[in-house]
Amino acid sequence: MKLNINNTFSEELPSDPILENSRRQVRNACFSYVTPRKTSNPTILHVSDEVIQDLGLSQDDVKSEEFLQIMTGNKVMKNTKPYAMHYGGHQFGNWAGQLGDGRAINLLEVVHNSKRWAVQLKGAGETPYSRNADGLAVLRSSIREYLCSEAMYHLRVPTTRALSLAITGDQVLRDILYNGNAAYEKGAVVSRVAPSFIRFGNFEVLAAHGDHTTLKLLTDYTIKYFYPEITNTGKEAYISFFKLVSEKSLKMVIDWQRVGFVHGVMNTDNMSILGATIDYGPYGWLEVYDHGWTPNTTDSQFKRYRYGTQPEIVLWNLYQLANALFPLIEEADPLENILDAYQNSYKNEYIDMMTSKIGLFTKQSEDQHIIEQLEELLQVVETDMTIFFRNLSTYKKGSYNQWMQIVSEAFYTLSDVKEDVLQRWNDWFLMYDNRLNVEVLSDEQRKEKMDTINPKYVLRNYMAQLAIDDADKGDYMLIDELYKMLKKPYSEQPEYDKWFAKRPDWARDKVGCSMLSCSS
């Protein structure tokens, strides 16, 4: 197996001088060397045919014993030294100090077709940052990460990718809901791929320690390899860097809102410096349109990371990154100006995104009111987000009296849409129909455009759980079926119509379908 290995993070940035794999506080370093834990009887369950091409691998490569052993932690490639990253973070709004890669181990960097990729194993054993955990992962969470990262890519949402999914042959003890009922589950490893896995927290921990020398080295490195468009130097370069990170992060979260994705644990250590979705833990997809929903049981009381607040949380996290970069800039005004610009841009970007979802592609003064009324109505009775917006594309101008036939499939309990609610929907569709008359696109052109914005298929929570249930019995076919379907989320794919459906009743309160924990 040949790869064009070109390690830069571990070659150009300072390492932890202590080589022993023991829990400790690390200083003046960006990473610690660590060797993956060997697995007893690994088996590759699935490989992304697209990601192997990105890395320059062949089908023969991924079928080889060498690929199996490397991607499950049993072998280290020649001329590479695996490591775990050193970072900190704010968790649920509070500074948590040092965190780091507690169960992720970076293997190597590859350059192929002029693109750089870092390859990382998740669930490959303990690191100096594992704290009280074992550094392992279970099949349940690994399936969710593998499928979701690939689904997000095809939804055109910035994301890390997944290369392979494997079971280790080992059993891992987990308490899925932190309620004292621990049980053994199948161990698994996901190999993840991204240009870089650097997070906001990598900068935060160095600033918190007053290590401005390493902070500057890390920032210069990140600009050099991942923001080459920045050509100015000194403070101006760091200001430009923060501006670009802010813009990329805004684009990412607008896309989350567009497809109904709820990350679940938007701590600063889970924010990619590249504006990509990273760390698929207790995430979920909006089934019922609800700004107050979060899938994370840990967040069930205060719902800090609920769907409706995600853009605000990104802004809050950017404030923490600004604080971390301040020692390099030593001026608050340029940072505050960028943060103010985020707030202003978000309002406009959000309205533009929402109007595009309902087929309004010219700007009119009443658009914000139309969107606000719609969002309010969607939350009066349980309405499926994906089905509503997808079916709305079939609406034809002048047919507002037939609106119920078009969107009724999206209502979970049709009998709830009565009297006052029914009248409000009538009023909204009349307003919507009048607004459509300003649009220049024909009904067919509008539908075609809307269907590239509103997916037909997303990785609904219950779908992932069905794949997990089958996998626990040794049947991995549903993983492949969902993987293939999710590669074309905007296409009709009639052979998969059974997945274009509301959440079944059995999944309403089932663990893994309506609520999840960070236990993985």
C-alpha positions in Angstrom: 0.0 0.0 0.0 1.6 3.2 -1.2 0.7 6.7 0.0 2.3 10.0 -0.7 3.0 10.7 3.0 3.8 14.3 3.8 3.6 14.9 7.6 3.7 18.6 8.5 1.8 19.0 11.8 4.1 16.6 13.7 7.3 17.8 11.8 6.8 21.6 12.1 5.2 22.0 15.5 6.6 21.3 19.0 5.9 17.9 20.5 5.4 16.9 24.1 8.9 15.7 25.2 7.4 13.0 27.5 7.0 9.8 25.4 5.3 7.7 28.1 1.5 7.2 27.4 0.3 8.4 30.8 -2.4 10.9 31.7 -0.8 14.2 32.3 -1.0 18.0 31.8 0.9 18.9 28.7 2.7 22.3 28.3 4.4 24.1 25.4 3.4 21.4 22.9 0.8 20.9 20.1 0.7 17.1 20.4 2.0 14.0 22.2 3.3 10.9 20.4 1.2 7.8 21.1 0.9 4.3 19.6 -2.6 2.9 18.8 -3.8 0.0 20.9 -3.7 -3.4 19.2 -7.1 -5.0 18.4 -7.7 -8.8 18.8 -9.7 -9.7 15.7 -10.4 -6.8 13.5 -12.7 -6.8 10.4 -13.4 -4.0 8.0 -17.1 -3.6 7.6 -17.3 -0.8 5.1 -15.0 1.6 3.1 -15.9 4.8 1.4 -15.1 4.3 -2.3 -14.8 8.1 -2.7 -12.4 8.8 0.1 -10.0 6.0 -0.9 -9.7 7.8 -4.3 -9.0 11.1 -2.5 -6.1 9.4 -0.8 -4.8 7.7 -3.9 -5.6 4.2 -2.7 -6.9 1.4 -5.0 -9.6 -1.2 -4.3 -6.8 -3.8 -4.0 -5.2 -1.6 -1.4 -8.3 -1.5 0.8 -8.7 -5.2 0.5 -5.2 -5.9 1.7 -4.1 -7.2 5.1 -1.9 -4.1 5.5 -4.9 -1.7 5.2 -6.9 -3.7 7.7 -4.0 -3.7 10.2 -3.2 0.0 9.8 -6.8 1.2 10.0 -7.5 -0.8 13.1 -4.4 0.2 15.0 -2.4 -3.0 14.7 0.3 -1.6 12.5 2.1 1.7 12.1 3.2 2.7 8.6 6.9 3.1 8.0 8.2 6.7 8.4 5.2 7.8 10.5 4.8 8.5 14.2 1.1 8.6 15.4 0.1 11.3 17.8 -2.7 12.8 19.8 -3.4 16.5 19.6 -3.2 18.8 22.6 -6.2 21.2 23.0 -8.6 22.6 25.6 -12.1 23.9 25.3 -15.2 25.5 26.7 -17.8 22.8 27.4 -21.4 23.9 27.8 -20.2 27.5 28.3 -17.5 26.8 30.9 -13.7 26.5 30.5 -12.8 22.9 31.0 -9.0 23.3 30.7 -7.0 20.7 28.9 -9.0 18.1 26.9 -7.1 16.8 23.8 -7.6 13.8 21.7 -8.8 11.3 24.3 -9.6 8.6 21.8 -8.5 9.9 18.5 -5.0 9.1 17.2 -3.6 10.9 14.1 -1.7 8.5 11.8 -0.3 10.5 9.0 -0.9 13.2 6.3 -1.2 12.4 2.6 -0.9 14.7 -0.4 -2.8 13.5 -3.4 -3.9 15.5 -6.5 -2.5 18.6 -4.7 -4.8 18.2 -1.7 -3.7 17.5 1.8 -5.5 14.9 4.0 -4.9 14.0 7.6 -5.9 10.4 8.5 -7.0 9.7 12.1 -8.3 6.7 14.0 -11.2 7.2 16.4 -11.5 4.6 19.1 -7.9 3.3 18.9 -7.0 3.4 22.5 -5.7 5.6 25.4 -3.7 8.8 25.0 -2.3 11.2 27.5 -5.6 13.1 27.1 -8.0 10.2 27.9 -8.6 11.4 31.4 -10.7 8.7 33.1 -11.8 7.0 29.8 -10.4 4.0 27.9 -9.9 5.7 24.5 -12.1 3.2 22.8 -15.3 3.4 20.7 -18.2 1.1 20.3 -19.9 0.0 17.1 -23.1 1.9 17.9 -21.4 5.4 17.8 -19.0 4.4 15.1 -21.8 3.5 12.6 -23.4 6.9 13.4 -20.2 8.8 12.8 -19.3 6.8 9.6 -22.7 7.3 8.0 -23.3 10.8 9.1 -20.0 12.3 7.9 -20.5 10.8 4.5 -24.2 11.9 4.4 -23.2 15.5 5.3 -20.6 15.6 2.5 -23.2 14.7 -0.1 -25.7 17.2 1.4 -23.0 19.8 0.6 -22.3 20.6 4.3 -18.7 21.2 5.2 -17.5 18.1 7.1 -14.8 15.7 8.0 -15.0 12.4 6.0 -15.0 8.8 6.9 -12.6 6.3 5.3 -13.4 3.1 6.9 -15.5 1.4 9.6 -14.2 -1.7 11.4 -15.0 -3.9 14.4 -12.1 -4.7 16.6 -13.2 -8.1 18.0 -13.0 -6.6 21.5 -15.8 -5.9 23.9 -16.1 -2.4 25.4 -18.0 -1.5 28.5 -20.4 1.5 28.2 -23.2 3.1 30.2 -25.2 4.4 27.4 -27.4 6.8 29.4 -25.1 7.3 32.4 -27.7 5.7 34.7 -25.6 2.9 36.2 -26.6 0.2 33.7 -23.3 -0.4 32.0 -23.1 -3.2 29.5 -20.5 -4.6 27.0 -20.8 -3.6 23.4 -18.8 -4.4 20.2 -15.7 -2.4 19.9 -15.1 -0.4 16.7 -12.7 2.0 15.0 -13.5 4.6 12.4 -10.8 6.1 10.3 -11.6 9.8 9.7 -10.1 12.0 7.0 -9.9 15.8 6.8 -7.5 18.4 5.6 -6.8 19.0 9.3 -8.3 18.2 12.6 -7.2 21.4 14.3 -9.9 22.9 16.5 -10.7 26.2 18.2 -9.5 24.5 21.4 -6.0 24.0 20.0 -5.5 27.8 20.2 -7.4 28.2 23.4 -5.3 25.9 25.5 -2.1 27.6 24.4 -3.5 31.1 25.2 -4.8 29.8 28.6 -1.3 28.6 29.5 0.2 32.0 28.3 2.3 30.0 25.8 2.2 32.7 23.1 5.3 31.3 21.3 3.6 28.0 20.5 0.3 29.9 19.8 2.1 31.9 17.1 3.7 28.8 15.7 0.3 27.0 15.5 -1.4 30.0 13.9 1.3 30.5 11.4 1.2 26.8 10.5 -2.6 26.9 10.1 -2.4 29.9 7.8 0.5 28.4 5.8 -1.3 25.2 4.9 -5.0 25.9 5.2 -5.4 29.6 4.5 -2.9 30.2 1.7 -5.0 33.0 0.4 -3.8 35.2 3.3 -0.8 37.0 1.9 -0.3 39.8 4.4 1.9 39.3 7.5 2.0 40.1 11.2 -1.1 41.3 12.9 -3.0 41.8 9.7 -2.5 38.1 8.8 -4.0 37.0 12.1 -7.0 39.4 11.6 -7.5 38.0 8.1 -7.3 34.5 9.5 -10.0 35.2 12.1 -12.2 36.8 9.5 -12.0 33.8 7.3 -12.6 31.3 10.1 -15.7 33.4 11.1 -17.0 33.3 7.5 -16.4 29.6 7.1 -18.1 28.8 10.4 -21.1 30.9 9.4 -21.5 29.0 6.2 -21.3 25.7 8.0 -24.0 26.5 10.5 -26.3 28.0 7.9 -26.0 24.6 6.1 -26.8 22.8 9.3 -30.0 24.9 9.7 -30.9 24.3 6.0 -30.9 20.5 6.3 -32.1 20.2 9.9 -28.9 18.9 11.5 -28.4 19.4 15.2 -24.8 18.8 16.3 -25.7 18.2 20.0 -22.4 19.2 21.6 -21.0 22.4 20.2 -18.2 22.8 22.6 -15.2 24.8 21.4 -13.1 21.7 21.3 -15.6 20.4 18.7 -15.3 23.4 16.4 -13.0 22.9 13.4 -10.7 25.8 12.5 -11.6 25.0 8.9 -15.3 25.6 9.3 -16.1 21.9 8.9 -18.5 19.7 10.9 -16.4 17.6 13.3 -17.1 15.0 16.0 -20.4 13.2 15.3 -21.4 12.3 18.8 -25.0 12.8 20.2 -26.1 14.5 17.0 -29.6 14.3 15.5 -31.8 15.4 12.6 -34.9 17.4 13.1 -37.8 15.1 12.3 -40.5 17.4 13.9 -39.6 21.0 13.1 -38.7 22.4 16.5 -36.3 25.2 17.3 -36.0 23.9 20.9 -35.0 20.3 20.1 -31.6 18.8 21.1 -30.8 15.1 20.9 -28.2 15.2 23.7 -29.5 13.9 27.0 -26.6 15.7 28.8 -28.2 19.0 27.5 -31.8 18.1 28.2 -32.3 20.6 31.0 -30.9 23.8 29.6 -30.8 22.9 25.9 -27.9 25.2 25.2 -27.1 23.5 21.9 -30.7 23.2 20.6 -31.4 23.6 16.9 -32.6 27.2 17.1 -29.5 28.5 19.0 -26.8 26.9 16.9 -25.9 30.0 14.9 -25.6 32.0 18.2 -23.4 29.3 19.7 -21.1 29.5 16.8 -20.8 33.2 17.5 -20.1 32.5 21.2 -17.4 30.1 20.2 -15.9 32.6 17.9 -15.7 35.0 20.8 -13.6 32.4 22.6 -11.3 32.0 19.6 -11.0 35.8 19.4 -9.8 35.8 23.0 -7.3 33.1 22.2 -5.9 35.0 19.2 -5.9 38.4 21.0 -2.3 38.0 22.3 -1.1 37.8 18.7 -3.1 40.9 17.6 -3.3 43.0 20.8 -6.2 45.0 19.4 -9.8 44.3 20.3 -11.5 46.5 17.6 -10.7 44.4 14.5 -11.8 41.3 16.3 -15.0 42.9 17.5 -15.7 44.2 14.0 -15.5 40.7 12.6 -17.8 39.4 15.3 -20.3 42.2 14.6 -20.1 41.3 10.9 -21.0 37.7 11.7 -24.1 38.8 13.5 -25.2 41.1 10.6 -24.3 38.5 8.0 -26.1 35.7 9.8 -29.4 37.5 9.7 -29.2 38.1 6.0 -27.7 34.7 5.2 -30.4 32.9 7.3 -33.3 34.7 5.5 -31.7 34.0 2.1 -31.4 30.4 3.0 -34.9 30.0 4.3 -36.5 31.9 1.3 -34.5 29.6 -1.0 -36.0 26.6 0.8 -39.5 27.8 -0.2 -38.6 28.8 -3.7 -38.2 32.6 -3.3 -35.1 33.7 -5.2 -35.7 37.4 -5.5 -35.5 39.7 -2.5 -38.7 41.4 -1.3 -39.4 43.4 1.8 -42.1 41.0 3.1 -39.8 37.9 2.9 -38.7 38.0 6.6 -42.4 38.2 7.7 -43.3 35.2 5.5 -40.4 33.2 7.0 -41.3 34.1 10.6 -44.9 33.2 10.1 -43.9 29.9 8.5 -41.5 28.9 11.3 -44.2 29.7 13.8 -46.8 27.6 12.0 -44.4 24.7 11.6 -44.1 24.4 15.3 -47.8 24.7 16.2 -48.5 21.0 15.4 -45.9 18.3 14.8 -44.6 18.8 11.2 -41.9 16.8 9.6 -39.2 19.2 8.4 -37.7 17.2 5.5 -41.1 16.1 4.1 -42.7 19.5 4.3 -39.9 21.4 2.4 -39.4 18.6 -0.1 -43.1 18.4 -1.0 -43.5 22.1 -1.1 -41.5 22.2 -4.3 -44.5 20.6 -6.1 -46.7 23.6 -5.2 -48.0 25.4 -8.3 -48.9 29.1 -8.4 -52.6 29.7 -8.0 -53.3 26.4 -6.2 -53.4 27.7 -2.6 -56.8 26.0 -2.1 -55.0 22.7 -2.6 -52.1 23.3 -0.2 -53.3 20.5 2.1 -52.9 17.9 -0.5 -49.3 19.0 -1.1 -48.0 19.1 2.5 -50.5 16.9 4.5 -48.0 14.0 4.4 -45.7 16.1 6.6 -48.2 16.4 9.6 -47.7 13.7 12.2 -51.3 13.9 13.3 -53.5 15.3 10.6 -56.5 15.8 13.0 -54.5 18.4 14.9 -54.6 20.7 11.9 -58.1 22.1 12.5 -60.0 25.4 13.0 -57.6 28.1 14.0 -54.5 26.2 12.9 -56.1 25.4 9.5 -57.1 29.0 9.0 -53.6 30.2 9.8 -52.2 27.8 7.2 -54.8 29.0 4.7 -53.7 32.6 5.3 -50.0 31.7 5.0 -50.4 29.8 1.7 -52.5 32.8 0.3 -49.6 35.1 1.3 -47.1 32.7 -0.2 -49.0 32.3 -3.4 -49.1 36.1 -3.9 -45.4 36.3 -3.2 -44.7 33.6 -5.8 -46.3 35.8 -8.4 -43.3 38.1 -8.2 -40.9 35.3 -9.0 -39.8 34.8 -12.6 -39.2 31.1 -12.5 -41.9 28.7 -13.8 -43.3 26.1 -11.5 -41.1 23.5 -13.0 -37.9 25.6 -12.8 -38.7 26.5 -9.2 -39.2 22.8 -8.3 -35.9 21.9 -9.9 -34.1 24.5 -7.9 -35.8 23.8 -4.6 -35.0 20.1 -5.0 -31.3 20.9 -4.9 -31.8 22.8 -1.6 -34.2 20.6 0.2 -33.0 17.0 0.5 -35.4 14.1 0.1 -33.2 11.8 2.2 -31.3 12.6 5.4 -29.9 10.2 8.1 -32.9 10.2 10.3 -32.2 9.1 13.8 -34.3 5.9 13.6 -32.6 4.9 10.3 -29.2 4.9 12.0 -30.6 3.0 14.9 -32.0 0.3 12.6 -28.5 -0.1 11.1 -27.1 -0.4 14.6 -29.6 -3.0 15.7 -28.8 -5.1 12.6 -25.1 -4.7 13.1 -25.4 -5.9 16.7 -26.7 -9.1 15.2 -23.9 -9.4 12.7 -25.9 -8.1 9.7 -24.2 -5.1 8.1 -26.2 -4.8 4.9 -28.3 -1.9 6.0 -25.1 0.2 6.6 -24.3 -0.3 2.9 -27.9 0.5 1.8 -28.0 3.7 3.7 -24.5 4.7 2.6 -25.6 4.3 -1.0 -28.9 6.1 -0.6 -27.3 9.0 1.2 -24.8 9.6 -1.6 -27.7 11.1 -3.6 -29.8 12.9 -1.0 -31.4 15.4 -3.5 -32.3 12.7 -6.1 -35.7 11.0 -6.2 -34.3 7.5 -6.0 -37.7 5.8 -6.0 -36.1 2.5 -5.0 -35.6 4.1 -1.5 -39.0 5.7 -1.2 -39.6 3.7 2.0 -37.0 6.0 3.7 -38.9 9.2 2.7 -41.2 8.8 5.6 -42.0 10.3 9.0 -40.4 8.9 12.1 -42.4 5.7 13.1 -44.2 5.7 16.4 -41.9 3.1 17.9 -39.0 5.6 17.5 -40.6 8.5 19.3 -39.0 7.8 22.7 -36.6 5.0 21.8 -33.0 5.5 23.0 -30.8 6.2 19.9 -33.8 7.6 18.0 -35.1 10.5 20.1 -32.3 10.9 22.7 -28.6 10.2 22.7 -25.7 10.6 25.1 -22.0 11.3 24.7 -21.3 7.6 25.7 -19.6 6.1 22.7 
